[in-house]
């Protein structure tokens, strides 16, 4: 194999490794954001329930 072929192989390996790392990062941040969203939503529901309980006679 020539030098150009080896350089192309390494470039492809680096590119695919970068895609793998990016996929793992995006999966982790997406999961964290879904969790934060669920926590926020539950907090909003509690606030609404407390406010409606205070207004009821």
N, C-alpha and C positions, 0 to 999 in steps of 0.2 A: 504494500500500500504506500501511496505517496504521502508527502507531508500535507498536501491540501486535503486529501481524503481523511487523514487523521484529525486535522483541524476541524473539518466539517462534522466528524463524529463527536468530537468534544463539544462543539457548539450546540449540536443537537441534544447531547446529554445535559448540558448546562441549561438549555431552554426547557427541556422536559422536567428537570429537577426544579426549576423556577416555577413552572406551572403546578407541580405537586405541592410545593411550599405555599404558593398562593391559594390553592384549593383548601389546604388545611387551615390556613389563616382565616379565609372567608367563612369556612364552616364554623370555626370557633367563635368568630365575632358575631355571626348570624345567630348562633345558639345563645350567646350572651345577651344579644339584643332582644330575642324572643323572651328570655327569662325576665329581663328588665321590664319589657312591655307588660307581661303578665302580672308582675309585682305592682307596677303602676296602676294597671286596671283594677286589681283587687283593692288597692288603697283608695281609688276613686269610688268604688262601690261602697266601701265602708263609710266614707265621708257622706255620701248621698243617704245612706241608711241612717246615720246619726242625725243629719239635718232633718230628715223627714220625721224621725222620732221626736225631735225637739219641737217641731211645729204641730204635731198632733196633740190634741187636748187630753 
